[in-house]
């Protein structure tokens, strides 16, 4: 579980080191190191501010102690992490860059050529019979279009007749 450290001194929050959060993950934790100003605040709220789809969004997470889980971030380039509590003790945000994950973005999935059920059924038939269902289907389909010739024979005649 990746742990980020954020130090809060004189109301200023600062991330330790050079952390990067990979979007789409739920296992990040922030461990705060507070100065004495926060001693009377057993319960605090961490605010995570990020840009998503052109809009500024935030998630508040209530916590006790000094550790809090980071909410799952999507399509974020950066997250600002701050804390507030009590009669409005608040901090500046610590800025942490984010790296987009493979499931971020607006890519459109190509439809599969055949569904997974058919692929599994064909594979089981191959394992049981020792013959390739797909190869048999191609041979049958190919002979219907090539007058009973194999694909290689049909390609050879097509090449010969073209030249």
Secondary structure, 3 states (H helix, E strand, C coil): CCEEEEEEECCEEEECCCCEEECCCCCCEEEEEECHHHCCCCEEEEEEEEEECCEEEEEEEEEECCEEECCCCCCCCEEEEEEEECCCEECCCEEEEEECCCCCCCCCCCCCCCCHHHHHHHHHHHHHHCCCHHHHHHHHHHHHHHCCCCHHHHHHHHHHHHC
